[in-house]
Amino acid sequence: MSSATSARTGDGRHAYDLVVHLVSREFQLRYRRAVFGWLWAIAQPLLRFAVFAYVFTEIIPVGNIPDYPAFLFIGIVVWTWFASGVLSATNSVVVRPDLLLRPRVPRVVAPLVAVLTDMLDFLAALPIIAVFLLFSDGISIYAIGLPVLMALQLVLILGIGLALCSANVYFRDVRLFTEVALMLGFYLTPVFYPRTALPDSVAFFYDWNPVARLLSAYRAILIYHRMPDNGTVAFVAVVSAVALASGLLIYRRACKNFVDEL
């Protein structure tokens, strides 16, 4: 093995170890001094679930949806990771500029750590999803497709986050715009209602919404015990790959001037 190859391998190992360390540290700091600690990662989606379940079953019924508790909780958890991951990545360089100054640390580490830290909240909620499923029709063999969907969602979030992070360094309005867009996106994505509830006039939001497609794929393997449509998975895979490639291109071009702008 040449010295150049060894150096690249060493740098890659160093970056990997740093990312693992930073994700663990950020997750611990997030719940430091909280009485219930990391249990807040579970409590927050459960509280949202309780409110939405009551509203959309007792006050404004959304119709007869089979296994609605699992349907709703999966929607909340998946959307929460997407929204929090995108927002955290958008603001990652602004809140952690020190990572840009560390030697041998790729500048993409800041948004990557932000997205992976929010993914831990998603992972913490998986046992609760399992409980919901066990109280309905159980967990089927199709659940083995869960890591694939999680990988696609990770790529999608990181790609969008990289592009928005690049813009946010130069224009801090981007973070505020992202918050508003995510708030609106929550209601345009079938988190608490089925796709069939959408009128034809806005159905195209679902057809071109990768998070909506992801939700249908998660629910297919976890609730309905079947493989998601090939077209759905292919659409999400293509959009995620394009988002990551575009995000990396934008980020690499913009990050050269990050230190001066910060």
ABEGO torsion letter per residue (X at the ends): XBAAAAAAAAAAAAAAAAAAAAAAAAAAAAABGBAAEAAAAAAAAAAAAAAAAAAAAAABBAEBBBGAAAAAAAAAAAAAAAAAAAAAAAAAAAABAAAAABBGBBAAAAAAAAAAAAAAAAAAAAAAAAAAAAABAEBBAAAAAAAAAAAAAAAAAAAAAAAAAAAAAABAAAAAAAAAAAAAAAAABBAABBAAABBAAAAAAAAABAAAAAAAAAAAAAAAGBBBBAAAAAAAAAAAAAAAAAAAAAAAAAAAAAAAAX
